[in-house]
Amino acid sequence: MAESSIAPEKVLKDLKEGKYAPVYFLQGEEPYFIDLISGYIENNCLPESERGFNQTILYGKDTNVSTILQNARKYPMFSERQVVVIKEAQDISDLVKDSTEKFLMAYLENPLPTTILVFCHKYKKLDARKKITKHLMKYAVFVESAKIYDNKLPEWINAYVKDKNYKIDPKAVVLLAESIGTDLSRMANEIDKLLINVKDASVVISEDLIEKYVGVSKEYNVFELQKAIGVRDIIKANKIVNHFDSNPKANPIVMVLSSLFTYYLKLLAIHAATDKSEASLARVVGVHPFFVKEYINASRLYDINKCIASVRAIREADKMVKGYTVVNVSDGFILKELIFKLLH
C-alpha cells in the first residue's frame, strides 16, 4: 500500500462495494468522516445476528496496545470475519511508545485476514516522523480527516445534497454555509432533517424550505448582514444586528465575527488579485460565480485601507468578547459598535 492518506470518499466507495481492509486508521481534526467510515463498518460489515460474538468496541482511555492486539488476533465465531473498533484512539496511553509500537508494527505487517481493525483517532494527528505513523500509512488504510475550509463548504453541501438525489438553489447553499458553518456533522444532520420533511426529490431546496425546516431565517442571518454591509445599507444592517441581539443563542457573536472576518479577507483577496475577471475572482475568493459580483461591488465601495481597518476592528471586537480589553459589556453592544465602525 502507498505511503499516503486516502480520501474518505474513496474509502466509503470501497466499503459500499464490499472491499474491506484488515486495518483502518482514521485520524484528524474533523470527526465527521471518522464517524461516517467507522459507523459504516460497524453497521454493515457483519449481519446483526453476528455482531454479539464478532464485534468488539474498545475505548482508548480504557485499553492499551496489548489488549487491542489480543482482540485483533482472535478468530471469529461462526463467521468469516470479526470487527474490532477502537473509539477515541487518541487516548490510548501507549500507542506511540517505543516499548509497544514494535508489536503494533509487527501486526500491521502481518494482520489477521479475518479481522477488521479500526482506529478512530479524533481531533489530532500522529507525529508524521514517528515509525508507527509511517507504518500505519504504509500498511493500513490511512485516512486524514481534515477540517474543511469555508470556501470549500458550499461545494461539500452541493455534493452531499446531490448524493441524496436532491437539488439545491445556490442561495440556499450559501444560507446553510453561513448559518451553520463548517461543523460537518451538524450540517449533515440539518440537511437530513430537511430532506426527510421535503420527501419529494423533484423539489429544489430553497431558502424558504431551509427557513421552515432548519430554523434559519432567510432575512436575518450573517449572509444577509454581509450583503447589507457590502452595499452600505445602514438601516438593514442595524435591523439584522438588533435581531441578533434579541436572539443571541441562534446567532452567537463568535460565529458572526468569524463570518465577518472571512468576508473582509475575501474583499482583500479581490484587491490583491491581478486577474480581475469574474471567473478568476470567484476562484480566488472561493464563492459561487453567482455571488462574485456582490463581492466585486463591495470591494469598490471599501478600498484596501478600509478593509484592513475593518479587519482590525473585528479583531478588537473579538478581544472584547473574550474579556481581554473590557468587562461587563454585552455581546449585543459589542456587535452594534462594530457594525457602526464597519459602515461609517
N, C-alpha and C positions, 0 to 999 in steps of 0.2 A: 504493500500500500504506500502511496506517495506521502512524503513528509509534509503535509499541509492540512489545513482545515477544510472541511467540506460544507457546502452551503446547506442550511437547514432544509430548504425546499427540495434539494436533491435527495437528502436522506429520507424525507417523508414520502417522496415518489417511490423510492426503492422499497420502503416498508409496505406501502399500499400494493405493490406488485409482489409482495411475499418474499422479498430479498432481505434476509436477516444476516447480521454480522455477529461474531462471538462477543465483541466488546464495543461499547459506545462510551465516549467521554464527551459530555455536553457541558460547556463552560461559557461564562460571560456575564456581562452586566445586565443583559436583557433576559429576564426569566421566561418570557412568553414562549420562545422556541424550545427552550429546555423542557418546559411543561408539556408542550404540544407533542414533542417526539417521545418523551418518556411515557406520557399518557397514552399515546397510540400503542406503544409496545405493551403496556400493562393491560389494555383493554382488547387487544386484537391478536396478540401473539399466541395466546393459549385459549382454548374453549373455556367458558366459565366453569364448567364441571371439573376442569383440571387445575384450576388456579389454587385451590386449597392445599394441594400437595406439592405443586411445582412452581409456585410464585412466591418469592421471598422479598419483603420490603424491609430494608435496614435504614437507619438514620445515622448520619455522620458523627454526631456527638455521642452516640451510644454504641459505636462499633470501632473496629480498627482493621488494619490491613489483613492481619492473620484470620480474623473471623470472616471477612469478606471472601478471602481465598478458600477457606474451608467450605463456605456455601457454594462458591463457584465450581468447586471440584466435585460436588455431589452429582450423582446421576439422577435423572428424572424418574419418577414413579409412574409406570403405565402411560408414558407419554414419550414423544420423540425429542422433547426439549424441556428445559426449565428456564425461568426468568428470575434474575436477581437484580433488584433496583436499589441503588444507594442514594437516598434523598439527602439534601443538604450535605453533599460530599465535601464541601469546603470546610466542614467542621471535623473531618477525620484527623485526629491528632498526629498520627504518624504517617500520613500519606506521602510526604516528601522527605522523610527522614532517611539518612543513609542506611540505618540498620534494617529497614523494612523495604525500601524501594527495590532492592535487588530481587526480592521474592515476587513482587508485583511485576517487575520487568520480565522475569523468567516465565510467569504465567502469560503475559502478553505475547511472548514469542511462541508459546505453545498452548493456546487456550483450549479448554474442553469444548469440542464442537457441538455438544448437546446443551450448552449453557449460553444464554444471552445475558451478559453482564452490562449494566447501565449505571454510569456515574452521573449524577446531577449536581454539578459544581457551580453554584449560583453566585452572582453579584461580583465576582472577581475572577482573575485568571491565574493559572500556574505560572511560575517563572519559566520563561521560554529557554533559559540557559540550563535548567536542570535536566539531568539524564532521564528522569522519569517522564518529563514533558516530551522530550524528543522521542522516547519510546512509544508514548501514547499516540503521538502524531504519526508515527511510522506503522504501528501495528493495530491500532484501534480506529474506529470511525470517529474522528475528532471533529467536533462541531464548535465553532466560535460564534456565540450568540451576542453580537454587539448591539449597543444602544442605537436606535435608528435616529438619524438626524432629521430636523424639522423639514428640510427641503425634500426629503425622501418620503415623508409621511403621506402626502396625497397620492403618490404612486402606489404605496402599500395599500391604502384604503381602496383605490380603484381595483387593484389586483384581488384583494380579499372579497370585495363585492362581486366581481366577475367570476371568481371561483365558486361562488354560491349561485351562479346563473342569474344574477340580477344586474341592473344598470343603475348608475347614479349620476346625477347632474353635477357639473363642475363646481357650482356654487355650494351645493350640499357637501361636497368633498371638503372644501375649504372651511365650511362651518364646523364640520366634525373635527378637522385637524386643529383649528384654532381653539375650539371649545374644550376638547378632551386632552389634546396633547399627545406626547409620544409614549404614554403607557399603553403598550400594545394589548396587554391582557384586558384592560378596561375597554379599550377601543373595540376589540373583538366581541366582548360581551354586549356592548351597546349596539353594535351592528347586528348581532344575532338576535337581540331582543326586538330590534326594529323590523327585521325580516320576518320574524315569527308573526308579528302583528300585520305586516303588509300582505303576506301569503302569496299574492298574485305576482309572479315573476315578470309579467309584461309591464308592470308599473315601474316607471323610472323614479328612483328615490330622490325626493326633492327636499328643499329647506322646510316646507310645511310639514312633511312627514317626520323629519328629524325633530322639529319643534314639538310635534304631537306625541311622539313615542320615546324620544330620548330625553326630552325636557330641556332642550337648549333653545333659548329664544333667538329667532332669526333676526330680530330687531335690536335686541340688547345683548350683544356679545363682543368679544375682543376684536373679531374681524370687522364688525361694523364700526367699532371705535377707531380702528386703524384707518378705515375708509374716510371717516369724518375728519380725522387729523390730516389725512392726505389731501383733502380739498379745503382744509381750514374752515370746516363747518363748526363754529364755536357752539352754537345752540344744540346741535345734535350730539356733539361730543360730551357736553355737560349733562344732557339728558341721560346718556348711557352711563356716565360716571355716577350720577345720582342713583340710577337703578342698581349699579354695582354696590353702592354704599348701603342701600336698603336690603340687598340680598348677598351679604358677604360670603356665606357658605357656598353659594352657587358660583360666585365669581371671586375666588381668593386673589388677593392682591399680588401674591408671589407669581401666580400664573399670568396675571395681567402685565406685570413688569417684565417678565421673561418674553412675552409676546411683543411688547413694545420695543424692547431692546433688539430683538431679532429684526423687527420691522425697520428700524433705523440702520442696522447693519446692511440690510438689503439696499436701502437708498444709497448708502456709502459705496456699496459694490457697483451700483449703476454709475455713480460719479467717477469711479476709478476705471471703469471698463473702457477699452479702446474701441471695440466694435459696438456701436450704438444701435444696431438693427434690433428689431423687436424679438426675433428668433434667438439671437445671441444673448440678449439681456434676460430673456426668460430662462435660459440655461444658467446664466451667471447667478441670477437671483434665486433660482430654484423654485419657480412658480409656474403654474399652468399658463401657456401663452394667452389664454382667455383673460387673465388678470394683469398681464405685464404692463398694459397701458396705464393702469391706475398707479403703479409704482413709478413709471416714467414721468407722469404728470406731477406726482408728488415730489420727485427729485428736482423738477423745475421750480416748484414752489419753495422747497427747502434746499438752499445751497449747501455745499460741503461743510462750511463753518457752522451753519445752523444744525446740521446733522450731528456733528461732533459735540456741540454744546448740548444737544438733546440726549445723546448717549451719556454724557457726564451727569445730566440732571436725573436720568433714570438710575444710574449707579448711586447717586446721592439718596434718592428715594428708597432704594434697596437697603442702604445703610440705616436709614431712619426706621424702616420696618423692623430691622433686626436689632434696633435699640443701640446702635453704635454711636449715633450723634445726638439723638433726642430721646426723651422718655415721656410716657403718658400722652402720646399723640395717637389719635385713631387712624386706622388704615384709610378710612374714607377721606380724612383731612389730607393725608399724605398724597393720595391719588389726585384729589382735586387740585392741590397746589402744583403737582407735577404737570397735569394737563394744561393748567394756566401757563406754565413755563414753556410747554411744547408749542402752544398755539399763539403765543404773543412774542 
